[in-house]
């Protein structure tokens, strides 16, 4: 069994297609991944995407709904 990643920052996942040519600085790390990859978030709250191997397990812990990126307070 492999290791696990843990993110303490809350964010709303917005899955979208993976683009290995994305210039975010993170997507390029999975460009040679042998299987499918999905992007869980593309820059919020970080300034880079959050690509994830599509066949890897992921545990999502529901949290309070975060405000939309474009919502005005």
N, CA, C and O atoms as a Tinker XYZ file with bonds, in Angstrom:
   292  protein
     1  N      0.841000   -1.171000    0.000000    73     2
     2  CA     0.000000    0.000000    0.000000    64     1     3
     3  C      0.890000    1.240000    0.000000    63     2     4     5
     4  O      1.851000    1.315000    0.766000    81     3
     5  N      0.585000    2.182000   -0.828000    73     3     6
     6  CA     1.379000    3.402000   -0.944000    64     5     7
     7  C      1.065000    4.417000    0.138000    63     6     8     9
     8  O      0.256000    4.167000    1.032000    81     7
     9  N      1.710000    5.550000    0.045000    73     7    10
    10  CA     1.494000    6.633000    0.994000    64     9    11
    11  C      0.234000    7.406000    0.666000    63    10    12    13
    12  O     -0.524000    7.043000   -0.234000    81    11
    13  N      0.024000    8.471000    1.405000    73    11    14
    14  CA    -1.159000    9.288000    1.197000    64    13    15
    15  C     -0.781000   10.756000    1.255000    63    14    16    17
    16  O      0.142000   11.146000    1.970000    81    15
    17  N     -1.498000   11.558000    0.500000    73    15    18
    18  CA    -1.363000   13.006000    0.571000    64    17    19
    19  C     -2.464000   13.524000    1.478000    63    18    20    21
    20  O     -3.551000   12.951000    1.551000    81    19
    21  N     -2.168000   14.607000    2.163000    73    19    22
    22  CA    -3.145000   15.210000    3.052000    64    21    23
    23  C     -3.145000   16.716000    2.826000    63    22    24    25
    24  O     -2.094000   17.354000    2.875000    81    23
    25  N     -4.311000   17.279000    2.580000    73    23    26
    26  CA    -4.444000   18.720000    2.392000    64    25    27
    27  C     -5.280000   19.265000    3.536000    63    26    28    29
    28  O     -6.425000   18.852000    3.720000    81    27
    29  N     -4.728000   20.173000    4.296000    73    27    30
    30  CA    -5.439000   20.766000    5.419000    64    29    31
    31  C     -6.248000   21.986000    4.986000    63    30    32    33
    32  O     -7.118000   22.449000    5.725000    81    31
    33  N     -5.968000   22.502000    3.803000    73    31    34
    34  CA    -6.708000   23.653000    3.297000    64    33    35
    35  C     -8.020000   23.183000    2.690000    63    34    36    37
    36  O     -8.038000   22.270000    1.865000    81    35
    37  N     -9.114000   23.809000    3.101000    73    35    38
    38  CA   -10.407000   23.452000    2.534000    64    37    39
    39  C    -10.558000   24.106000    1.168000    63    38    40    41
    40  O    -10.130000   25.241000    0.957000    81    39
    41  N    -11.170000   23.379000    0.251000    73    39    42
    42  CA   -11.484000   23.962000   -1.047000    64    41    43
    43  C    -12.606000   23.174000   -1.676000    63    42    44    45
    44  O    -12.816000   22.003000   -1.358000    81    43
    45  N    -13.316000   23.815000   -2.560000    73    43    46
    46  CA   -14.397000   23.166000   -3.284000    64    45    47
    47  C    -13.807000   22.512000   -4.523000    63    46    48    49
    48  O    -13.210000   23.182000   -5.365000    81    47
    49  N    -13.977000   21.215000   -4.626000    73    47    50
    50  CA   -13.458000   20.497000   -5.791000    64    49    51
    51  C    -14.307000   20.840000   -7.012000    63    50    52    53
    52  O    -15.536000   20.833000   -6.960000    81    51
    53  N    -13.632000   21.135000   -8.086000    73    51    54
    54  CA   -14.285000   21.403000   -9.367000    64    53    55
    55  C    -13.581000   20.555000  -10.424000    63    54    56    57
    56  O    -12.770000   21.063000  -11.199000    81    55
    57  N    -13.900000   19.246000  -10.451000    73    55    58
    58  CA   -13.208000   18.353000  -11.386000    64    57    59
    59  C    -13.343000   18.819000  -12.831000    63    58    60    61
    60  O    -14.394000   19.291000  -13.266000    81    59
    61  N    -12.245000   18.669000  -13.550000    73    59    62
    62  CA   -12.218000   19.029000  -14.958000    64    61    63
    63  C    -11.151000   18.214000  -15.670000    63    62    64    65
    64  O    -10.323000   17.581000  -15.016000    81    63
    65  N    -11.155000   18.217000  -16.984000    73    63    66
    66  CA   -10.150000   17.440000  -17.719000    64    65    67
    67  C     -8.735000   17.915000  -17.422000    63    66    68    69
    68  O     -8.497000   19.094000  -17.158000    81    67
    69  N     -7.822000   16.989000  -17.470000    73    67    70
    70  CA    -6.401000   17.241000  -17.215000    64    69    71
    71  C     -5.702000   17.643000  -18.500000    63    70    72    73
    72  O     -5.921000   17.041000  -19.551000    81    71
    73  N     -4.863000   18.658000  -18.414000    73    71    74
    74  CA    -4.080000   19.118000  -19.559000    64    73    75
    75  C     -2.601000   19.070000  -19.167000    63    74    76    77
    76  O     -2.137000   19.960000  -18.454000    81    75
    77  N     -1.848000   18.059000  -19.610000    73    75    78
    78  CA    -0.446000   17.959000  -19.210000    64    77    79
    79  C      0.398000   19.141000  -19.684000    63    78    80    81
    80  O      1.493000   19.363000  -19.168000    81    79
    81  N     -0.095000   19.897000  -20.654000    73    79    82
    82  CA     0.647000   21.064000  -21.140000    64    81    83
    83  C      0.309000   22.332000  -20.354000    63    82    84    85
    84  O      0.832000   23.405000  -20.657000    81    83
    85  N     -0.551000   22.217000  -19.360000    73    83    86
    86  CA    -0.901000   23.368000  -18.524000    64    85    87
    87  C      0.384000   23.928000  -17.920000    63    86    88    89
    88  O      1.281000   23.169000  -17.552000    81    87
    89  N      0.471000   25.203000  -17.822000    73    87    90
    90  CA     1.694000   25.834000  -17.326000    64    89    91
    91  C      1.565000   26.285000  -15.872000    63    90    92    93
    92  O      2.183000   27.274000  -15.478000    81    91
    93  N      0.770000   25.572000  -15.068000    73    91    94
    94  CA     0.575000   25.955000  -13.668000    64    93    95
    95  C      1.782000   25.609000  -12.801000    63    94    96    97
    96  O      1.943000   26.163000  -11.714000    81    95
    97  N      2.622000   24.704000  -13.270000    73    95    98
    98  CA     3.789000   24.286000  -12.499000    64    97    99
    99  C      3.599000   22.980000  -11.763000    63    98   100   101
   100  O      4.563000   22.439000  -11.223000    81    99
   101  N      2.382000   22.454000  -11.723000    73    99   102
   102  CA     2.110000   21.186000  -11.031000    64   101   103
   103  C      1.665000   20.113000  -12.020000    63   102   104   105
   104  O      2.079000   18.959000  -11.905000    81   103
   105  N      0.832000   20.477000  -12.985000    73   103   106
   106  CA     0.311000   19.487000  -13.946000    64   105   107
   107  C      1.428000   18.738000  -14.667000    63   106   108   109
   108  O      1.275000   17.563000  -14.999000    81   107
   109  N      2.537000   19.407000  -14.906000    73   107   110
   110  CA     3.650000   18.784000  -15.630000    64   109   111
   111  C      4.224000   17.581000  -14.870000    63   110   112   113
   112  O      4.848000   16.713000  -15.480000    81   111
   113  N      4.021000   17.520000  -13.551000    73   111   114
   114  CA     4.567000   16.419000  -12.756000    64   113   115
   115  C      3.862000   15.091000  -13.030000    63   114   116   117
   116  O      4.419000   14.030000  -12.746000    81   115
   117  N      2.660000   15.134000  -13.573000    73   115   118
   118  CA     1.935000   13.903000  -13.880000    64   117   119
   119  C      1.846000   13.653000  -15.384000    63   118   120   121
   120  O      1.093000   12.783000  -15.823000    81   119
   121  N      2.605000   14.404000  -16.169000    73   119   122
   122  CA     2.556000   14.258000  -17.627000    64   121   123
   123  C      2.926000   12.847000  -18.080000    63   122   124   125
   124  O      2.424000   12.386000  -19.106000    81   123
   125  N      3.787000   12.154000  -17.343000    73   123   126
   126  CA     4.197000   10.794000  -17.706000    64   125   127
   127  C      3.424000    9.728000  -16.940000    63   126   128   129
   128  O      3.783000    8.552000  -16.999000    81   127
   129  N      2.381000   10.109000  -16.228000    73   127   130
   130  CA     1.584000    9.135000  -15.463000    64   129   131
   131  C      0.963000    8.127000  -16.438000    63   130   132   133
   132  O      0.404000    8.527000  -17.459000    81   131
   133  N      1.052000    6.835000  -16.140000    73   131   134
   134  CA     0.598000    5.822000  -17.090000    64   133   135
   135  C     -0.918000    5.725000  -17.251000    63   134   136   137
   136  O     -1.386000    5.072000  -18.184000    81   135
   137  N     -1.686000    6.347000  -16.384000    73   135   138
   138  CA    -3.142000    6.257000  -16.481000    64   137   139
   139  C     -3.786000    7.624000  -16.630000    63   138   140   141
   140  O     -3.117000    8.636000  -16.839000    81   139
   141  N     -5.098000    7.619000  -16.516000    73   139   142
   142  CA    -5.856000    8.864000  -16.630000    64   141   143
   143  C     -5.627000    9.751000  -15.404000    63   142   144   145
   144  O     -5.381000    9.262000  -14.301000    81   143
   145  N     -5.713000   11.043000  -15.621000    73   143   146
   146  CA    -5.542000   12.037000  -14.554000    64   145   147
   147  C     -6.710000   13.005000  -14.645000    63   146   148   149
   148  O     -7.180000   13.314000  -15.740000    81   147
   149  N     -7.178000   13.481000  -13.506000    73   147   150
   150  CA    -8.232000   14.484000  -13.441000    64   149   151
   151  C     -7.721000   15.657000  -12.613000    63   150   152   153
   152  O     -6.908000   15.473000  -11.707000    81   151
   153  N     -8.189000   16.842000  -12.918000    73   151   154
   154  CA    -7.830000   18.029000  -12.130000    64   153   155
   155  C     -8.977000   18.267000  -11.152000    63   154   156   157
   156  O    -10.121000   18.468000  -11.561000    81   155
   157  N     -8.658000   18.241000   -9.846000    73   155   158
   158  CA    -9.689000   18.432000   -8.828000    64   157   159
   159  C    -10.026000   19.897000   -8.625000    63   158   160   161
   160  O    -11.163000   20.232000   -8.293000    81   159
   161  N     -9.071000   20.755000   -8.816000    73   159   162
   162  CA    -9.269000   22.196000   -8.662000    64   161   163
   163  C     -8.222000   22.896000   -9.522000    63   162   164   165
   164  O     -7.115000   22.387000   -9.702000    81   163
   165  N     -8.570000   24.047000  -10.045000    73   163   166
   166  CA    -7.629000   24.720000  -10.941000    64   165   167
   167  C     -7.230000   26.111000  -10.448000    63   166   168   169
   168  O     -7.466000   27.109000  -11.129000    81   167
   169  N     -6.647000   26.168000   -9.302000    73   167   170
   170  CA    -6.092000   27.432000   -8.862000    64   169   171
   171  C     -6.750000   28.072000   -7.662000    63   170   172   173
   172  O     -6.290000   29.127000   -7.224000    81   171
   173  N     -7.783000   27.508000   -7.113000    73   171   174
   174  CA    -8.382000   28.070000   -5.900000    64   173   175
   175  C     -8.391000   27.008000   -4.829000    63   174   176   177
   176  O     -9.015000   25.971000   -5.053000    81   175
   177  N     -7.772000   27.167000   -3.715000    73   175   178
   178  CA    -7.181000   28.381000   -3.162000    64   177   179
   179  C     -5.699000   28.559000   -3.505000    63   178   180   181
   180  O     -5.083000   29.529000   -3.064000    81   179
   181  N     -5.125000   27.655000   -4.272000    73   179   182
   182  CA    -3.709000   27.770000   -4.617000    64   181   183
   183  C     -3.565000   28.420000   -5.974000    63   182   184   185
   184  O     -4.547000   28.602000   -6.694000    81   183
   185  N     -2.354000   28.767000   -6.317000    73   183   186
   186  CA    -2.089000   29.376000   -7.619000    64   185   187
   187  C     -1.701000   28.323000   -8.651000    63   186   188   189
   188  O     -1.106000   28.646000   -9.679000    81   187
   189  N     -2.035000   27.077000   -8.381000    73   187   190
   190  CA    -1.726000   25.980000   -9.298000    64   189   191
   191  C     -2.880000   24.987000   -9.276000    63   190   192   193
   192  O     -3.726000   25.025000   -8.382000    81   191
   193  N     -2.909000   24.111000  -10.250000    73   191   194
   194  CA    -3.928000   23.068000  -10.313000    64   193   195
   195  C     -3.660000   21.984000   -9.273000    63   194   196   197
   196  O     -2.583000   21.935000   -8.679000    81   195
   197  N     -4.637000   21.127000   -9.062000    73   195   198
   198  CA    -4.512000   19.980000   -8.173000    64   197   199
   199  C     -4.824000   18.723000   -8.986000    63   198   200   201
   200  O     -5.914000   18.164000   -8.865000    81   199
   201  N     -3.861000   18.269000   -9.826000    73   199   202
   202  CA    -4.100000   17.060000  -10.615000    64   201   203
   203  C     -4.032000   15.824000   -9.735000    63   202   204   205
   204  O     -3.275000   15.787000   -8.765000    81   203
   205  N     -4.823000   14.813000  -10.074000    73   203   206
   206  CA    -4.896000   13.596000   -9.276000    64   205   207
   207  C     -5.062000   12.418000  -10.216000    63   206   208   209
   208  O     -5.882000   12.485000  -11.132000    81   207
   209  N     -4.307000   11.332000  -10.021000    73   207   210
   210  CA    -4.516000   10.143000  -10.856000    64   209   211
   211  C     -5.954000    9.631000  -10.689000    63   210   212   213
   212  O     -6.398000    9.382000   -9.569000    81   211
   213  N     -6.663000    9.480000  -11.783000    73   211   214
   214  CA    -8.081000    9.127000  -11.747000    64   213   215
   215  C     -8.356000    7.781000  -11.093000    63   214   216   217
   216  O     -9.439000    7.585000  -10.541000    81   215
   217  N     -7.414000    6.853000  -11.137000    73   215   218
   218  CA    -7.630000    5.535000  -10.545000    64   217   219
   219  C     -7.185000    5.447000   -9.087000    63   218   220   221
   220  O     -7.388000    4.415000   -8.447000    81   219
   221  N     -6.575000    6.522000   -8.544000    73   219   222
   222  CA    -6.147000    6.515000   -7.141000    64   221   223
   223  C     -7.330000    6.808000   -6.232000    63   222   224   225
   224  O     -8.259000    7.524000   -6.604000    81   223
   225  N     -7.276000    6.245000   -5.042000    73   223   226
   226  CA    -8.315000    6.511000   -4.062000    64   225   227
   227  C     -8.192000    7.939000   -3.543000    63   226   228   229
   228  O     -7.096000    8.493000   -3.457000    81   227
   229  N     -9.320000    8.513000   -3.204000    73   227   230
   230  CA    -9.329000    9.839000   -2.597000    64   229   231
   231  C    -10.425000    9.838000   -1.536000    63   230   232   233
   232  O    -11.520000    9.324000   -1.762000    81   231
   233  N    -10.123000   10.407000   -0.396000    73   231   234
   234  CA   -11.096000   10.542000    0.685000    64   233   235
   235  C    -11.467000   12.005000    0.766000    63   234   236   237
   236  O    -10.616000   12.855000    1.030000    81   235
   237  N    -12.719000   12.299000    0.542000    73   235   238
   238  CA   -13.199000   13.668000    0.604000    64   237   239
   239  C    -14.020000   13.809000    1.873000    63   238   240   241
   240  O    -14.985000   13.076000    2.088000    81   239
   241  N    -13.628000   14.752000    2.704000    73   239   242
   242  CA   -14.347000   14.999000    3.945000    64   241   243
   243  C    -15.184000   16.252000    3.748000    63   242   244   245
   244  O    -14.640000   17.345000    3.593000    81   243
   245  N    -16.501000   16.102000    3.752000    73   243   246
   246  CA   -17.350000   17.273000    3.541000    64   245   247
   247  C    -17.110000   18.335000    4.616000    63   246   248   249
   248  O    -16.916000   18.021000    5.790000    81   247
   249  N    -17.128000   19.568000    4.196000    73   247   250
   250  CA   -16.959000   20.698000    5.106000    64   249   251
   251  C    -18.040000   21.711000    4.784000    63   250   252   253
   252  O    -18.829000   21.512000    3.859000    81   251
   253  N    -18.078000   22.790000    5.538000    73   251   254
   254  CA   -19.037000   23.842000    5.235000    64   253   255
   255  C    -18.788000   24.346000    3.829000    63   254   256   257
   256  O    -17.642000   24.456000    3.394000    81   255
   257  N    -19.836000   24.644000    3.136000    73   255   258
   258  CA   -19.701000   25.140000    1.764000    64   257   259
   259  C    -18.913000   26.439000    1.773000    63   258   260   261
   260  O    -19.216000   27.357000    2.535000    81   259
   261  N    -17.904000   26.508000    0.920000    73   259   262
   262  CA   -17.085000   27.703000    0.802000    64   261   263
   263  C    -17.783000   28.697000   -0.116000    63   262   264   265
   264  O    -18.540000   28.290000   -0.997000    81   263
   265  N    -17.547000   29.985000    0.070000    73   263   266
   266  CA   -18.158000   30.957000   -0.837000    64   265   267
   267  C    -17.598000   30.773000   -2.241000    63   266   268   269
   268  O    -16.449000   30.369000   -2.419000    81   267
   269  N    -18.419000   31.072000   -3.221000    73   267   270
   270  CA   -17.988000   30.981000   -4.605000    64   269   271
   271  C    -16.871000   31.985000   -4.858000    63   270   272   273
   272  O    -16.825000   33.039000   -4.225000    81   271
   273  N    -15.979000   31.662000   -5.775000    73   271   274
   274  CA   -14.858000   32.530000   -6.085000    64   273   275
   275  C    -15.295000   33.917000   -6.531000    63   274   276   277
   276  O    -14.639000   34.907000   -6.205000    81   275
   277  N    -16.381000   34.000000   -7.263000    73   275   278
   278  CA   -16.828000   35.284000   -7.813000    64   277   279
   279  C    -17.881000   35.959000   -6.954000    63   278   280   281
   280  O    -18.382000   37.024000   -7.315000    81   279
   281  N    -18.226000   35.356000   -5.818000    73   279   282
   282  CA   -19.259000   35.933000   -4.966000    64   281   283
   283  C    -18.743000   37.196000   -4.280000    63   282   284   285
   284  O    -17.610000   37.245000   -3.801000    81   283
   285  N    -19.591000   38.203000   -4.245000    73   283   286
   286  CA   -19.228000   39.446000   -3.554000    64   285   287
   287  C    -19.815000   39.407000   -2.153000    63   286   288   289
   288  O    -20.974000   39.042000   -1.954000    81   287
   289  N    -18.999000   39.786000   -1.198000    73   287   290
   290  CA   -19.462000   39.768000    0.186000    64   289   291
   291  C    -20.052000   41.120000    0.571000    63   290   292
   292  O    -20.496000   41.300000    1.704000    81   291
